[in-house]
Amino acid sequence: MAADGTLLFEDRAYTRPELSALAAGLAAELAAGGVRAGDRVALMSGNRPEFVIAVLAVWRLRAAVVLLSPAWKAGEVAHALAITEPAHAVGDNGELAARLPMRHLDEPITPAEPVDAAPDPDADAVLVFSSGTTGLPKAVRHTHGSLAVAVRQWIEVLGLTAADRLQIATPPSHILGLLNILTVLEAGASMRLHRRFDLDTVLGTIATERITVEMAVAPIALALAAHPELERYDLSSLRYIMWGATPVTTEVAERVTARTGVPWLPAYGASELPVIACNPLTGARLDTVGRAAPGVEIRVAELGSGAPLPPGELGEIQCRAASVMAGYLPDSETASAFADGWYRTGDVGWVDADGWIRLTDRAKEMIKVRGFQVAPAEIEAVLHGHPQVHDCAVFGTPDERDGEAVVAAVHADGVTADELIALVGTHLAGYKRPRRVVFVPEIPRLPSGKVLRRVLEERYGRPTDQ
């Protein structure tokens, strides 16, 4: 794959002028169908070139894109449409077509002569949905201005140039997938889109197309570390693998680097603020998500009172930046997301005197045992170090004696619960040892890699569920 700004998908290559002409053609068609400036257009599509074309087409009309996950079922789609109220739809999914007149992306698009149409920086550009790990997802509103800042920040911290080649197999409806696509377009780099994620296809593409930057979330990192034939792939073209969405599991990352020689670049962002922090390109560390991205201010607030804390103190990470969201839908959720103008990430961590940020867990996922705060990620890091543990997640359940009890859900073979409890006990304080270990066929995760702890609590929260 030449670094000439092309988009490749299966056996087709699209140049930037071709994408622009197709976007102009689709925009004309949508305008004829009634799409106007300020409208919202639902987009529910798999990873394909027409997704990119549709986003660009909607923006040409100064309308906003509502991104729906193609994995969603009827109830999830109905909820998303109810809170965003789009008037039009584009996509390739029957769930959306059943609810709105939908321009199907399988139909051919007639190119047209592009006409420049600069968007209003204060107008909504895209509505993406929050992870919804603790309840129904909220729609996150980004303006053209906030999204443009995020794209510039991502280009800078990743050190991207027109010479880079990336592949995108993550869902484009998620903020990271969308950000990667927009960043590649803005940087003039080249991208390979994959219809779906397949690890061997991704690894083979790195070798054959000399991919320079690879993106990974926790499930991909775990799959890399466990791949029995990882060494047979030539990954020498990679400058680094970016780890995002969840804190790095050091043992897993080190295992991949030992087998491939490829370093990691931990980074940190959220749907509400896409680029919060990143490690430096030289001297990246696995014990931290890095330092604040250019233009991002970070402070730590006390979990109870919300008072600002000095360096080294544990609390909620809060941020200010021009790239922060404009708000949520429903709008009633927006006020609680900010404190004196600072976006409340809901992530627990601390920042040292040199600005290095460490994350421990989500505020809502912290387990309180006998008054002590227990971070699930800390226990998970120990469990991941056991060679027979393929994946794991820790959550808390109500306990009359201790307030909450620690439960570990583990996907493993050839190891007992007692062995794993003892392993945690040798590395961490006694109150952090799991009260129970439940062995599960898989750990439920979002496409971003975030664990669905509420699903685990529902399935395995009671001892009788084992």
C-alpha positions in Angstrom: 0.0 0.0 0.0 1.6 3.2 -1.1 1.5 6.2 1.3 -0.4 8.4 -1.2 -3.5 9.2 0.8 -5.6 6.3 -0.5 -8.4 4.4 1.2 -8.3 0.6 0.5 -11.1 -1.8 1.1 -11.0 -5.4 -0.1 -9.8 -5.1 -3.7 -10.8 -1.5 -4.3 -8.7 1.7 -3.8 -10.2 5.1 -3.4 -8.2 8.3 -3.9 -9.0 11.4 -1.9 -10.6 13.2 -5.0 -12.8 10.1 -5.6 -14.0 10.1 -2.0 -14.8 13.8 -2.3 -16.7 13.4 -5.5 -18.7 10.5 -4.1 -19.5 12.5 -1.0 -20.7 15.3 -3.1 -22.9 13.0 -5.1 -24.5 11.4 -2.0 -24.9 14.9 -0.5 -26.9 16.0 -3.6 -29.1 12.9 -3.3 -29.7 13.4 0.4 -30.5 17.1 -0.2 -33.1 16.1 -2.8 -34.6 13.8 -0.2 -35.0 16.7 2.2 -31.9 16.8 4.4 -31.2 20.4 5.4 -28.6 22.3 7.5 -29.2 21.6 11.2 -30.9 18.2 10.6 -29.8 15.0 12.2 -29.1 12.0 10.0 -28.8 8.5 11.6 -26.0 6.4 10.2 -25.9 2.7 11.0 -23.3 1.0 9.0 -20.5 -1.6 9.1 -16.9 -0.7 8.4 -16.9 0.2 4.7 -15.9 3.1 2.4 -19.5 4.2 2.2 -19.5 4.9 5.9 -16.7 7.5 5.3 -18.5 8.9 2.3 -21.8 9.2 4.2 -20.2 11.1 7.0 -18.6 13.5 4.6 -21.8 13.9 2.6 -23.9 14.8 5.7 -21.4 17.4 6.7 -21.4 18.9 3.2 -25.1 19.7 3.9 -24.2 21.1 7.3 -26.3 18.4 9.0 -25.2 16.3 11.9 -24.5 12.5 11.9 -26.0 10.3 14.6 -23.8 7.2 14.8 -25.5 3.9 15.7 -23.6 0.7 16.3 -24.4 -2.0 13.7 -24.3 -4.5 16.6 -27.3 -3.0 18.3 -30.6 -4.8 18.6 -34.1 -3.4 18.3 -34.4 -2.0 21.8 -31.0 -0.3 21.6 -31.8 1.3 18.3 -35.2 2.5 19.5 -33.6 4.1 22.6 -30.9 5.9 20.5 -33.5 7.2 18.0 -35.8 8.4 20.8 -33.2 10.6 22.4 -31.6 12.0 19.2 -34.7 12.3 17.0 -33.1 12.1 13.6 -35.3 12.9 10.6 -33.3 10.9 8.0 -31.3 7.7 7.8 -28.4 6.2 5.8 -27.0 2.8 6.4 -26.9 -0.9 5.6 -28.9 -2.3 8.6 -32.4 -3.6 8.7 -33.0 -2.4 12.3 -32.6 1.2 11.2 -34.6 0.7 7.9 -37.5 -0.6 9.9 -37.8 2.7 11.8 -36.8 5.4 9.3 -36.8 5.7 5.5 -33.2 4.7 4.9 -30.9 5.4 2.0 -29.2 2.0 1.7 -25.4 2.1 1.3 -25.5 -1.0 -1.0 -27.0 1.2 -3.7 -24.5 2.8 -6.1 -23.5 6.5 -5.5 -23.2 8.8 -8.5 -20.2 11.1 -8.1 -20.6 14.9 -8.5 -18.4 17.9 -8.7 -17.5 18.9 -5.1 -18.3 22.4 -3.9 -16.5 23.7 -0.8 -18.9 24.1 2.1 -17.1 25.2 5.3 -19.0 24.0 8.4 -20.0 26.2 11.3 -17.5 25.3 14.0 -20.3 25.8 16.7 -22.8 23.5 14.9 -23.2 19.8 15.9 -21.1 17.5 13.7 -21.6 14.1 15.3 -23.5 12.4 18.0 -21.8 9.3 19.4 -23.0 7.1 22.2 -21.3 6.7 25.6 -20.2 3.3 26.6 -23.2 2.7 28.8 -21.3 0.4 31.3 -23.6 1.5 34.1 -26.9 2.2 32.3 -28.6 3.2 29.1 -26.1 5.0 26.7 -26.3 8.8 26.4 -25.7 10.6 23.1 -22.5 12.7 23.2 -22.7 15.9 21.1 -19.5 17.1 19.4 -19.4 20.2 17.3 -17.3 20.7 14.2 -15.0 22.9 16.3 -14.4 20.4 19.1 -14.0 17.5 16.7 -11.4 19.4 14.6 -9.4 20.1 17.7 -9.5 16.5 18.7 -8.2 15.4 15.3 -5.3 17.9 15.4 -4.4 16.7 18.9 -4.5 13.0 17.8 -2.2 13.8 14.8 0.2 15.6 17.1 0.5 13.0 19.9 0.7 10.1 17.4 3.3 11.9 15.3 1.3 11.1 12.1 2.4 12.3 8.6 1.3 11.6 5.1 3.9 8.8 5.0 1.9 6.7 7.6 -0.3 3.7 6.9 -3.0 2.6 9.3 -5.6 -0.1 9.2 -9.0 0.3 10.8 -10.9 -2.8 12.0 -12.6 -1.2 15.0 -16.2 -0.1 14.8 -16.5 3.3 13.1 -19.5 4.1 15.2 -17.3 4.2 18.3 -15.4 7.5 18.9 -12.0 5.8 18.5 -12.9 4.3 15.1 -14.3 7.6 13.9 -11.4 9.6 15.3 -8.9 7.3 13.5 -10.7 7.7 10.2 -10.9 11.5 10.4 -7.3 11.7 11.6 -6.0 9.7 8.7 -7.9 11.9 6.2 -6.6 15.1 7.8 -3.0 13.9 7.9 -3.1 12.8 4.3 -2.0 9.3 5.4 -3.4 6.0 3.9 -5.8 3.6 5.5 -7.0 0.0 5.0 -10.5 -0.6 6.2 -11.5 -4.1 7.2 -15.2 -5.2 7.1 -14.7 -7.0 10.4 -11.9 -7.7 12.8 -9.9 -10.9 12.3 -6.6 -11.1 14.0 -4.7 -13.1 11.4 -6.0 -10.8 8.7 -4.8 -7.8 10.7 -1.4 -9.3 11.3 -1.0 -10.3 7.6 -1.9 -6.8 6.5 0.8 -5.3 8.7 3.3 -7.5 6.9 2.1 -7.2 3.3 1.1 -3.5 3.3 3.8 -2.3 5.7 1.4 -0.7 8.2 3.2 1.8 10.4 0.8 2.4 13.3 -1.5 -0.2 14.8 -4.4 0.5 17.2 -5.4 -1.9 19.9 -7.9 -2.2 22.8 -7.7 -4.7 25.6 -9.3 -7.7 23.7 -6.9 -7.2 20.8 -3.9 -7.0 23.1 -4.9 -10.2 24.8 -5.4 -11.9 21.5 -2.0 -10.8 20.3 -0.3 -12.1 23.5 -2.1 -15.4 23.2 -1.5 -16.0 19.5 0.4 -19.2 19.1 2.2 -18.2 15.9 2.7 -14.4 16.5 6.4 -14.7 15.7 5.8 -15.8 12.1 4.3 -12.4 11.1 6.7 -9.6 10.0 5.7 -6.6 12.1 8.9 -4.7 11.6 7.1 -1.8 9.8 5.2 -0.8 12.9 6.5 2.2 14.8 4.3 1.3 17.8 1.0 -0.2 18.8 -1.3 2.3 20.5 -3.2 0.9 23.6 -6.3 2.8 24.5 -9.8 2.6 26.0 -8.6 0.8 29.2 -5.4 1.1 31.3 -2.5 -1.1 30.0 -2.2 -4.6 31.4 1.6 -4.5 31.7 2.3 -8.2 31.7 0.2 -8.6 28.5 2.0 -5.7 26.7 5.4 -6.9 27.7 4.7 -10.4 26.4 3.7 -9.0 23.0 6.8 -6.8 22.8 9.1 -9.6 23.9 7.7 -11.7 21.0 7.6 -9.1 18.3 10.0 -6.3 19.3 7.2 -3.7 18.7 6.8 -1.1 21.5 3.5 0.2 22.9 2.1 3.7 23.1 -0.5 4.0 25.9 -3.0 6.8 25.4 -6.2 7.9 27.1 -9.5 9.4 25.8 -13.2 9.3 26.2 -16.3 9.7 24.0 -16.8 13.1 25.7 -13.1 14.2 25.3 -11.5 12.0 22.6 -7.8 12.8 23.3 -7.0 13.4 27.0 -3.4 12.1 27.3 -0.7 10.2 25.5 2.7 8.9 26.1 5.7 10.5 24.3 6.7 8.8 21.1 10.2 8.4 22.6 10.3 7.0 26.1 6.8 5.7 26.4 6.0 3.9 29.7 3.5 1.1 30.4 2.7 2.3 34.0 1.0 5.5 32.9 -1.4 6.7 30.1 1.1 9.5 29.6 0.9 13.3 30.0 -1.9 15.7 29.1 -2.3 16.2 25.3 -1.6 19.6 23.9 -4.4 22.0 24.9 -5.8 19.7 27.6 -5.7 20.8 31.3 -6.0 18.1 34.0 -6.7 18.2 37.7 -7.6 15.6 40.3 -10.7 16.1 42.6 -11.4 14.5 45.9 -14.0 11.7 45.4 -16.3 12.9 48.1 -16.2 16.7 48.2 -14.9 17.4 44.7 -12.1 19.6 46.1 -9.0 19.9 44.0 -6.1 17.7 45.2 -2.3 18.2 45.1 0.0 16.0 42.9 0.1 12.4 44.0 -3.3 12.3 45.7 -5.9 9.8 44.4 -9.2 11.2 43.1 -11.4 11.7 40.0 -9.6 12.9 36.9 -11.1 16.1 35.5 -10.3 18.0 32.3 -10.7 21.2 30.4 -10.1 21.4 26.7 -11.6 22.9 23.5 -12.2 19.4 22.3 -14.6 18.5 25.1 -18.2 17.6 24.1 -20.9 20.3 23.8 -23.2 18.2 26.0 -25.4 15.1 26.2 -28.7 14.1 25.0 -30.9 13.9 27.0 -29.6 17.4 28.0 -30.6 16.8 31.6 -27.5 14.6 31.9 -25.1 17.4 30.9 -24.8 19.4 34.1 -23.7 16.5 36.2 -20.8 15.8 33.8 -19.1 19.0 34.7 -17.8 20.6 37.8 -17.0 24.4 37.5 -16.4 23.9 33.8 -14.2 20.8 34.3 -15.3 17.6 32.6 -15.7 14.8 35.1 -14.2 11.7 33.5 -15.5 9.3 36.2 -12.0 7.8 36.1 -10.1 7.4 39.4 -6.3 8.1 39.3 -3.6 10.4 40.3 -1.1 12.8 38.6 2.5 13.1 39.8 4.5 16.3 40.1 5.9 15.8 36.6 2.4 15.4 35.0 2.4 11.6 34.5 -1.2 10.3 34.8 -2.0 7.0 36.4 -5.5 5.5 36.2 -6.7 3.0 38.7 -10.4 2.5 37.9 -13.8 4.0 37.2 -15.3 5.9 40.1 -18.5 3.9 39.9 -16.6 0.6 39.7 -14.5 1.1 42.8 -15.2 -1.6 45.4 -15.4 -0.5 49.1 -14.2 -3.2 51.4 -14.3 -2.4 55.2 -13.9 1.3 54.2 -11.0 0.7 51.9 -11.2 1.6 48.2 -10.4 -1.4 46.0 -9.6 -0.9 42.3 -10.7 -3.8 40.2 -7.9 -3.1 37.7 -5.3 -3.7 40.3 -6.5 -7.2 41.0 -7.1 -7.9 37.3 -3.4 -7.0 36.6 -2.3 -9.7 39.1 -4.7 -12.3 37.7 -3.6 -11.6 34.1 -0.1 -12.5 35.2 -1.1 -16.2 35.7 -0.2 -18.1 32.5 -3.5 -20.1 32.6 -5.7 -17.0 32.8 -6.9 -15.9 29.4 -9.1 -13.0 30.5 -10.7 -11.7 33.8 -12.8 -9.0 35.4 -13.3 -8.1 39.0 -16.5 -6.6 40.5 -18.1 -6.0 43.9 -21.2 -7.5 45.5 -23.1 -6.3 48.6 -21.8 -7.9 51.8 -23.3 -7.5 55.3 -20.0 -7.8 57.1 -17.6 -5.9 54.9 -19.9 -3.6 52.9 -18.8 -5.2 49.6 -17.1 -8.4 48.7 -14.6 -8.8 45.8 -15.6 -11.3 43.1 -13.3 -12.3 40.2 -14.8 -13.6 37.0 -12.1 -15.6 35.2 -11.8 -17.2 31.8 -9.0 -19.8 32.4 -8.1 -23.4 32.3 -6.0 -25.7 34.5 -6.1 -23.5 37.6 -8.3 -23.5 40.7 -10.1 -20.7 42.5 -8.0 -21.2 45.6 -4.8 -20.8 43.6 -5.9 -17.6 42.1 -7.1 -16.2 45.5 -3.7 -17.1 46.9 -1.9 -15.4 44.0 -3.7 -12.1 44.7 -2.9 -12.5 48.4 0.9 -12.7 47.6 0.8 -9.5 45.7 -1.8 -7.3 47.3 -3.3 -6.5 50.7 -5.5 -9.1 52.3 -8.7 -7.1 51.9 -8.1 -7.0 48.1 -8.3 -10.8 47.8 -11.4 -12.1 46.0 -14.0 -13.6 48.2 -15.1 -15.7 45.3 -13.7 -16.7 41.9 -16.2 -17.7 39.2 -15.0 -19.4 36.1 -16.8 -18.1 32.9 -16.7 -18.9 29.2 -15.9 -15.3 28.3 -15.7 -11.8 29.8 -18.4 -9.6 28.3 -16.9 -6.4 26.8 -17.9 -3.5 24.7 -16.1 -3.2 21.3 -13.9 -0.6 23.0 -12.6 -3.3 25.3 -14.4 -2.0 28.4 -15.7 -4.7 30.7 -19.5 -4.8 31.2 -19.3 -5.3 35.0 -23.0 -4.8 35.4 -23.6 -7.9 33.2 -21.2 -9.9 35.4 -22.9 -8.7 38.5 -26.3 -9.8 37.1 -25.0 -13.2 36.1 -22.6 -14.1 38.9 -23.3 -11.6 41.7 -24.9 -14.3 44.0 -23.0 -17.3 45.3 -25.7 -19.6 44.0 -25.0 -18.4 40.5 -21.7 -20.2 40.4 
